[in-house]
Amino acid sequence: MLRTLFIFTSFWFLMSSCGESKREIVLNGRTMGTTYQIKLLSQQGLRAVGVLKTEIDSVLAQVNRQMSLYQYGSEINAFNRSLSTEAFAVSEEFAFVLGRALYWSAVTDGAFDVTIFPLLFLWGFGPGQETDPLTVFPDKTTVQNKLVHVGYGKLKVVQQTLIKNDPHVRIDLNAIAKGFGVDAVYDYLQSQDVAHMMVEIGGEVRVRGKNQNGHSWTIAIECPHLSADSERTFDWICELKGGAVATSGDYRNFFEVDGEVFSHEIDPTSGYPAKTKVASATVTAPNCTDADALATALMVMDVNEGMKLVESLPEVEAFLLVRESASQFTSRRSSGMTIRAVGKDSDR
């Protein structure tokens, strides 16, 4: 799932009480098939920038070894290749992420489901298929044959083992792994006592403290144009005093058949691309793992049911853009979601 957030920061220095300026440090790199950017403020006792970069890359490399479908020897690929229904030993982190995935599957009544891996390939959204868009609609029988092996109830986590009751179950953690990667880097930097930081991977964000201008970190949400040639515009912004934000959208990975647009968000119950008209879902939550998963689920859920769920969750807010036409949208937000249109003083 491609995320499309843009991080706004100023270029002024935040002055400490003793008058020493705190320099903004920016670290960039690639991971999980996308880019990452980390911004933090210099502080007394901070490790050398080169050391921080090396250790951050090490944290992200470990996440890839566990959850990347692009690494043949990763834990997830080993699990997917296995046809055994016996307990399959995995790392603590892998078990944690799958546990959270199953939690959100239950909470959303299956709208979020990591076992949709076979359906992703069927609809042309599997790993390595990004440059080969689907042009022919799969027939109903083929869809139903794939659905036989889909369903979060076919999986369970027992301590540091995974058990599938269908040997052909295969999983894709793309809709939650980037969020976990953000949290993993955030936890590392927090262990180094970094007080002010912004961690972003492919648009998934988690923040702590203030930016270098002494203000809350400001996140902008991209206008969801379907055309890849459309100029990127950022029409809404929200300020994060802490926690995480994730956005899922239908406009960076889709195909068109007979004039009808289908997004990469597959409904695990029907086996077909979701038809909720939700163009993008932005979620704020205490951590990015959960924000990532819930943003995906809201793309699949009925708009009213999705917002009802969000209202029931503590410390979670959401902002939805619902597509009325290719370029026209209506917006929905939860009662506690603070967001405003760019250039306007009031919330929207």
Legacy VTK file of the C-alpha trace (Angstrom):
# vtk DataFile Version 3.0
C-alpha trace
ASCII
DATASET POLYDATA
POINTS 348 float
0.000 0.000 0.000
1.532 3.307 -1.136
1.395 6.108 1.304
1.328 9.769 0.256
2.090 12.101 3.100
4.372 15.103 2.877
6.311 16.421 5.835
6.453 20.171 6.351
9.257 21.585 8.463
10.825 25.031 8.656
14.436 25.978 8.241
14.784 28.019 11.413
16.643 26.852 14.467
14.979 26.108 17.774
16.963 27.845 20.532
17.528 26.062 23.820
17.197 27.829 27.144
20.940 28.284 27.357
21.051 29.982 23.948
22.644 27.109 22.024
20.951 26.450 18.673
19.699 22.944 18.018
20.599 21.845 14.524
18.151 19.772 12.522
19.648 16.484 11.357
18.101 14.808 8.317
18.771 11.164 7.460
17.555 9.646 4.185
17.654 6.178 2.695
15.731 3.377 1.039
13.902 0.469 2.604
10.889 -1.780 1.947
10.746 -0.744 -1.695
10.375 2.933 -0.819
12.254 5.772 0.866
12.646 6.857 4.448
13.369 10.217 5.993
14.205 10.921 9.614
14.465 14.372 11.126
15.749 15.007 14.612
17.238 17.869 16.576
20.815 17.815 17.796
21.188 17.535 21.543
23.884 16.975 24.119
25.116 13.394 24.200
23.653 12.476 20.798
25.618 9.795 18.994
27.492 10.680 15.811
25.250 11.051 12.763
27.092 8.288 10.920
26.563 5.886 13.802
22.858 6.720 13.994
22.449 6.170 10.247
24.244 2.816 10.376
22.174 1.566 13.270
18.897 2.780 11.762
19.747 0.945 8.536
20.492 -2.144 10.641
17.071 -1.930 12.309
15.352 -1.631 8.934
17.409 -4.449 7.415
16.227 -6.701 10.218
12.582 -5.822 9.523
13.132 -6.667 5.846
14.710 -10.015 6.747
11.575 -10.790 8.681
8.723 -9.376 6.571
9.856 -8.589 3.023
8.315 -10.588 0.191
11.190 -9.396 -2.010
13.862 -11.240 -0.010
13.846 -14.942 -0.807
15.236 -15.939 2.569
12.921 -13.759 4.658
10.797 -15.251 7.426
7.571 -14.419 5.615
8.679 -16.159 2.427
9.781 -19.221 4.388
6.376 -19.309 6.090
4.541 -18.889 2.780
6.531 -21.712 1.176
5.789 -24.079 4.029
2.886 -26.494 3.491
2.989 -27.674 7.079
0.160 -27.044 9.517
2.503 -27.570 12.466
3.784 -24.671 14.579
6.228 -22.538 12.574
8.865 -20.738 14.659
9.391 -17.026 13.917
11.092 -14.048 15.509
9.457 -12.114 18.333
8.897 -9.124 16.040
7.247 -11.204 13.317
4.918 -12.832 15.832
4.052 -9.412 17.260
3.169 -7.919 13.857
1.041 -10.889 12.834
-0.643 -10.757 16.235
-1.587 -7.112 15.652
-2.751 -7.989 12.141
-5.075 -10.680 13.508
-6.303 -8.256 16.169
-7.319 -5.717 13.524
-8.861 -8.476 11.425
-11.160 -9.327 14.323
-11.945 -5.686 15.164
-12.832 -4.870 11.527
-14.777 -8.085 10.896
-12.236 -9.190 8.309
-11.871 -5.938 6.376
-8.170 -6.137 7.252
-6.765 -9.552 6.382
-3.143 -10.409 5.613
-4.143 -13.756 4.042
-5.290 -11.996 0.843
-1.915 -12.741 -0.771
-3.411 -15.051 -3.496
-6.011 -12.412 -4.374
-3.356 -9.727 -4.791
-1.636 -11.793 -7.471
-4.946 -12.574 -9.132
-5.732 -8.871 -9.478
-2.219 -7.879 -10.553
-1.100 -6.264 -7.276
1.272 -8.937 -5.995
5.004 -8.327 -5.467
6.729 -7.646 -8.772
3.499 -6.967 -10.663
3.502 -3.178 -10.369
4.653 -2.732 -13.968
2.215 -5.315 -15.382
-1.289 -3.939 -14.744
-4.319 -6.183 -15.124
-6.276 -5.768 -18.352
-8.710 -8.713 -18.178
-11.241 -9.208 -15.402
-10.782 -12.563 -13.546
-13.793 -14.858 -13.845
-15.957 -15.603 -10.806
-14.826 -19.235 -10.525
-11.162 -18.223 -10.359
-11.894 -15.658 -7.666
-13.826 -18.212 -5.618
-11.000 -20.754 -5.955
-8.577 -18.226 -4.465
-11.003 -17.269 -1.696
-10.953 -20.849 -0.411
-7.478 -20.195 0.992
-8.233 -16.711 2.355
-9.414 -15.901 5.865
-7.725 -14.640 9.004
-9.402 -17.450 10.977
-7.056 -19.861 9.237
-4.110 -18.406 11.186
-3.138 -18.094 14.817
-0.130 -16.940 16.791
1.047 -19.005 19.760
3.936 -17.283 21.534
6.688 -17.175 18.874
5.083 -19.625 16.482
2.551 -19.309 13.676
0.019 -21.998 12.874
-2.088 -22.216 9.719
-4.893 -24.759 9.450
-4.811 -24.584 5.651
-1.408 -25.499 4.177
-2.031 -23.167 1.210
-2.509 -20.025 3.287
-0.025 -17.309 2.323
0.293 -13.867 3.846
1.316 -10.347 2.840
2.251 -7.914 5.618
2.713 -4.902 3.345
-0.283 -3.120 4.880
1.236 -3.185 8.358
5.000 -3.793 8.033
5.927 -0.223 7.058
4.108 1.040 10.114
6.035 -1.431 12.235
9.274 -0.312 10.584
8.500 3.273 11.612
7.861 2.134 15.175
11.066 0.080 15.229
13.188 3.082 14.213
11.276 5.321 16.622
11.929 2.876 19.476
15.631 2.767 18.637
15.917 6.564 18.643
13.913 6.765 21.842
16.382 4.324 23.409
19.047 6.898 22.503
17.048 9.541 24.413
16.230 11.533 21.258
13.688 14.105 22.438
12.548 15.639 19.131
12.136 13.538 16.005
10.034 12.653 12.991
10.346 9.154 11.476
8.807 8.558 8.042
8.819 5.490 5.782
6.882 5.681 2.533
4.587 8.296 4.010
3.939 6.523 7.332
4.952 8.850 10.168
5.575 8.879 13.895
6.752 11.918 15.826
8.010 13.002 19.214
8.554 16.466 20.638
8.749 19.535 18.380
10.225 20.507 15.043
13.153 22.934 14.905
10.803 25.894 14.912
9.445 24.824 18.284
6.065 23.793 16.836
4.222 20.502 16.490
5.160 18.402 13.489
2.864 19.258 10.583
1.711 16.563 8.151
0.058 17.272 4.803
-2.340 14.953 2.991
-2.155 14.640 -0.771
-5.174 15.281 -2.956
-6.069 11.847 -4.436
-6.018 12.406 -8.196
-6.309 9.191 -10.203
-4.085 10.385 -13.051
-0.413 9.700 -12.513
0.270 12.834 -14.541
-1.648 15.063 -12.142
0.387 17.541 -10.191
0.712 16.557 -6.558
-1.307 18.907 -4.384
-1.600 18.964 -0.624
-4.950 20.311 0.424
-5.221 19.278 4.085
-2.801 19.400 6.987
-2.856 18.120 10.541
-0.518 18.775 13.431
0.863 15.912 15.495
1.766 16.593 19.102
2.893 12.989 19.308
1.958 9.568 18.013
1.616 8.406 14.428
-0.280 9.004 11.204
-0.786 6.716 8.201
-2.681 7.169 4.945
-3.944 4.604 2.458
-5.310 5.623 -0.944
-6.750 4.245 -4.173
-4.873 6.567 -6.514
-1.270 5.346 -6.789
-1.889 1.664 -7.500
-4.965 0.896 -9.586
-6.106 -0.444 -12.942
-8.961 0.372 -15.284
-11.197 -2.063 -17.199
-13.963 -0.798 -19.492
-13.778 2.650 -17.945
-14.137 1.386 -14.361
-11.324 2.037 -11.876
-10.253 -0.690 -9.438
-7.836 -0.040 -6.576
-5.306 -2.371 -4.979
-7.419 -2.521 -1.814
-9.026 -5.960 -2.052
-12.146 -6.828 -0.060
-11.183 -10.119 1.655
-14.821 -11.224 1.931
-15.767 -10.835 -1.741
-12.377 -11.382 -3.346
-12.855 -8.269 -5.497
-11.385 -4.743 -5.249
-13.250 -2.684 -2.660
-16.072 -0.488 -3.957
-16.590 1.813 -0.999
-15.654 4.981 -2.945
-13.141 5.837 -0.200
-10.308 7.552 -2.075
-8.041 7.913 0.949
-8.109 7.132 4.637
-5.857 8.925 7.097
-5.562 7.568 10.632
-3.832 8.970 13.707
-2.994 6.578 16.533
-0.455 6.182 19.333
1.747 3.938 17.162
2.263 3.507 13.438
1.722 -0.265 13.294
-1.909 0.168 14.271
-2.430 3.339 12.229
-1.139 1.538 9.130
-3.461 -1.442 9.535
-6.558 0.608 10.313
-6.018 2.977 7.369
-6.108 -0.042 5.067
-9.236 -1.425 6.717
-11.085 1.885 6.319
-10.538 1.704 2.562
-12.502 -1.559 2.524
-15.178 -0.861 5.136
-18.465 0.943 4.549
-17.868 4.622 5.307
-20.430 4.835 8.117
-19.345 1.569 9.708
-15.711 2.593 9.494
-16.292 5.933 11.191
-18.418 4.257 13.853
-15.518 1.926 14.596
-13.044 4.807 14.806
-15.287 6.665 17.263
-15.258 3.592 19.503
-11.448 3.370 19.635
-9.535 5.376 22.255
-6.755 7.679 20.980
-7.637 6.929 17.351
-8.975 9.448 14.815
-9.595 9.320 11.075
-10.151 11.524 8.036
-11.719 10.067 4.895
-11.958 11.458 1.387
-14.878 9.864 -0.449
-14.767 9.933 -4.244
-17.814 11.459 -5.936
-16.089 11.633 -9.328
-12.548 11.403 -10.682
-11.691 14.821 -9.223
-14.452 15.593 -6.726
-14.558 14.430 -3.125
-16.527 14.771 0.051
-14.771 14.470 3.388
-15.596 12.731 6.644
-13.687 13.007 9.883
-14.041 11.578 13.356
-15.052 13.872 16.193
-11.530 14.331 17.529
-9.633 14.583 14.253
-7.854 17.919 13.976
-7.307 18.781 10.353
-7.625 21.915 8.277
-7.556 22.960 4.670
-4.292 24.439 3.464
-4.398 28.217 3.644
-7.403 28.305 5.960
-7.499 28.906 9.679
-10.452 26.679 10.517
-10.615 22.905 10.640
-12.211 21.164 7.724
LINES 1 349
348 0 1 2 3 4 5 6 7 8 9 10 11 12 13 14 15 16 17 18 19 20 21 22 23 24 25 26 27 28 29 30 31 32 33 34 35 36 37 38 39 40 41 42 43 44 45 46 47 48 49 50 51 52 53 54 55 56 57 58 59 60 61 62 63 64 65 66 67 68 69 70 71 72 73 74 75 76 77 78 79 80 81 82 83 84 85 86 87 88 89 90 91 92 93 94 95 96 97 98 99 100 101 102 103 104 105 106 107 108 109 110 111 112 113 114 115 116 117 118 119 120 121 122 123 124 125 126 127 128 129 130 131 132 133 134 135 136 137 138 139 140 141 142 143 144 145 146 147 148 149 150 151 152 153 154 155 156 157 158 159 160 161 162 163 164 165 166 167 168 169 170 171 172 173 174 175 176 177 178 179 180 181 182 183 184 185 186 187 188 189 190 191 192 193 194 195 196 197 198 199 200 201 202 203 204 205 206 207 208 209 210 211 212 213 214 215 216 217 218 219 220 221 222 223 224 225 226 227 228 229 230 231 232 233 234 235 236 237 238 239 240 241 242 243 244 245 246 247 248 249 250 251 252 253 254 255 256 257 258 259 260 261 262 263 264 265 266 267 268 269 270 271 272 273 274 275 276 277 278 279 280 281 282 283 284 285 286 287 288 289 290 291 292 293 294 295 296 297 298 299 300 301 302 303 304 305 306 307 308 309 310 311 312 313 314 315 316 317 318 319 320 321 322 323 324 325 326 327 328 329 330 331 332 333 334 335 336 337 338 339 340 341 342 343 344 345 346 347
